[in-house]
Amino acid sequence: MTKITAAIISTVFFISFTTCVGALPLNTETGNEISSSIGSYRYEEPGLMSLEGYKLGVDLLATLALPDESFVRGDVRFAFGPVDYSSYGTGSASGNPSLYMEARGLVGDDREGDNAVLALYTGIGYRYLLHDGRGISCTISECFFGYRRESNYFYLPVGVIHRSTLEDEARLVLTLEYDHLLIGKQVSRLSDGGQGHNDPINTQNKGYGLKASITYDKNKWAIGPYVNYWNIDDSNIAPIYINGLLDGHGLEPKNNTLEFGIKMGQRF
């Protein structure tokens, strides 16, 4: 991920040398935007396992500005890329397929200042993640079967967008967001192992996410770094059956996810 980190540093370095003067509109405007991204990705259950890789992403955003300086917005993000599995007791595996999708509906309004506009927003968000770990991973003494894991999060986003003028008819856009987990459900497809297991479903009620990005906007283009983070607590405990007989119980351990990279978009 050295190239990704270098690209982010170069972008921030470029933005920092642009001083205020500008002309690009600062208020939220009606329109659409499509962007692509590449980023480093790491999921970790501390002391148990981790997934590391990269993510290629596509974002679609549609905004309707209202006469009273308020706005409504919808956005969708899809990201995918292989990850390497590493654990402290069940071996390792490389190149596991992994993807996630997010969809949100937002409402907000603009607050004007000197050469800047602050846009506050909130709404509802949904995140779906699939990690396909099917296959065999082995330690020195034994082997284990892998399975698919599906995460479903409903969350409440609360964020702020700060737009300020820059030279050469450009603008700088800083976005900060806090995501409060409302409810999460984790489906573990243990039946993939072919050993007669059920597919336990665990509920997650505590957790949060953070999002931040900064972009240099000029004409209809925008480029800059982004970072996304999730921190989720232990789930409830769910029964595990083999061929209909109770074999034990399991939970989804507390975990965190960090993704950072660079994104480029076009408004239309």
N, C-alpha and C positions, 0 to 999 in steps of 0.2 A: 504493500500500500504506500510505498515511498513516493511514487509518482503522483498519487492522489494528494498526499500531504503537501508536496511541492507545488502542485497546481493551486491549492487553497492559499498557501502563503503568498504566491505570486499575485493572486487576485487581490488579496487584502493589501499588499504592498502597492499595487497599481491604484486602488481606490484611495488609499491614504494620501496620495500626492495630488488629489483633485481638490481645489479650494472653492468656496462658495461664490456663486454669482447667479446662475441658472434661469431656465425658462420652462422646463417641462412641467406640466400640470401636477400639482401636489394633492389635490382632492381626489377621492375615490371616483373612478369613472366607470361608466357602463362599457362592457367589453368582455373579451375572452382572452385566455392565455394558454399556451401549450409550452411545456418545458421538458427537458431531458436532464438526467443526472447520472453521475457515477460516484459511488461511495464505498468506504470501508464499513464492514458490518461485524459486530461481535455480540453474541448472546451468551450469557453465563448464569449457571446455577452455582453459586459460590461453594467450593469444596466438593462439587459433584461432577460437573461437566461443562463444556463450552462448545460453541459453534462459531467458526470464524470464516470470513470470505469477503466477497464484494457484492454490491447490488447495483444493477442498472435500473433506472427508474424513468417513468413517464408521468407527468402531472397535467391535468386538465382543470381549468378554472373558469367559471363564468360569474360575472358580477352585474348587478343592476343597481345603478345609483338612483336614489329617490330625491325629489325636490327639496326636502327638508334636511339635506346633508346626511341622511341615513342611507344604508345600502343593505342589500341581501346578496348572499354569495353561496355558490356551491362549488366544491372541488373534489376531485378524485385523484388518488395516487396509486400506481401499480409499480412494484419493484420486484426484481427477481435476480437470482444468481446462485451458483453453487457454494456450499459451505463445507468445511472440514470439521468432523466430530472428534472431540477428544474428551476422555473421561478419566476418573481416578479409580475405576474398578471394572469397567465393562469394555475396555479396549478403545480403538479409534477407527475412523473411516473417513475417506476423503471424497469430495465431489458430490455430496448429497444435494438433491434439488431442494430449493427453498424459495418461497415467494410470499409477498403480503400485498394487501389491498386496503386502502382507506377511503372512506367517503364521508363528507361532512356537509351540513347545512348551517350557514352562519348569518347573523344579523349584526349590524353595527352602525356607528355614526362617526363623523369627522369632527375634530376640534381644531380650529385654526390657531396658529401662533405666528411669530415673526419668522418669515422664510421657512416655515415648516407646518406640517399638518400631522396631528395625532389621530389615528383611527382606532377606536376601541371596538371589540367584537366578542361575541359568544355564540353558542349554538349547541349542536349535538353531533357526535362523531361515532363512527363504527370502524373497527380495524379487524381484519381477518388475516391470519398467518397460517401457512402450511409448511411444515418441514417433513420431507420424505426421507426417513432414515431406514427404509426397508433394506434388508441385506444382513450380512453377518459381520460382527466385530469380535475380535479375539484378544485375550490377554495371553500371557505365557502358558497358563494352565487350563483355560476354558474359553468357550465361545458363547456369544449371546446374539439373539435375533433382534433386528431393528424393526421399527414400526413408524407409521405416520402420526404426527402430532398436529392438532389443529387448535388455534387460539382464536377466540372471539371476544373482542372488547367493545363495550359501549361506554363512551366517555363524554365529559363536559369540557369543551375547550373554552378558555378565557385568554384573550390575547390583545396585543397592541401593535400597531404598525406606525412607525415614525418615518415620514418622508421629508427630506430637506433638499434644498436646491444646491446644485453644483455648477461648476463652470461648463462652458460649451454646450449649453442647453441640456444638461443631464441632471439626474437626481440620485440621491443615496436613500435606500429603503432598508430600514432595520425592523425585523419582525421578532417578537418575543411571545411565547405562548406557554401556558400551563394547562395540562390536561388531567382532569380529575376522573379516575376510574369509577364508573357507576356500577358496572357488573362485568365480570369476565367468566367465560366458560372454556374449559380445556378438555378436549376430546383426545384420548390416547387410544389409537387403533391397535391394541394388543392382539386382536384377532389376526393381524397381518403375519404373526409368527407361526400360525397354523397349529397351535398347541391347545386349542379349545378355549382360549381366553375370551372374556367379554371385552367391550370397549368402555372403560370407565369414564365418567364425566365428572369433572371437578369444577367447583364454583370458586371464583376469586372476587372478593369484595373490597380489597384494600390495595391501592396502588396509585401511581401518578406518572405522567409523562411530561417532558419538556421539549420544546422546539425553539430553535433560533436560526435566523438567517440574515445575511446582509447582501444586498445586491447593488450593483452599479447599473443604472438604467439610462439608456440613450436611444432616442427615436423610438422604435418598437422593440428593442432588444434589452435583455437583462442578464447579468452574469454575476455569480458570487458563491461563497461557501455556505453550507448549511450543516446543522447538527440536530439529530433526533435522539431522545433518550427515554427509556421506560424503566420503571422500578416497581415490581409487583411483589406483594407479600405471599406467604404460604396460602394455599387454597384450603378448602374443607377436605375431609377424608371420605373417600368413596370405596365401596367394596369391590374386590376383584374375584371373579369366579373362573373356574376351569371346568368346562363341561357341565355347567350349572351348579357346581358345588363351590361353596365359599372357600377361597384359598388364602385370603388375606385382605389387607386394606392398603390404599395408596393415596398420596397427595401430590399436587403439583408444587414443587419447592419454590421458595422465593427466588426471584430471578431479576436480572437487569439486561437491557439491550442498549447498545450504543452504535449509532450510525452517523458517519460524517463524510462529507464529500463536497462536490462542486456541482452547481446547477446552472443551465443556460436556458432562457425562455424567450418566446416571441409573443407579443400582444397583437390581436387582430380583431 
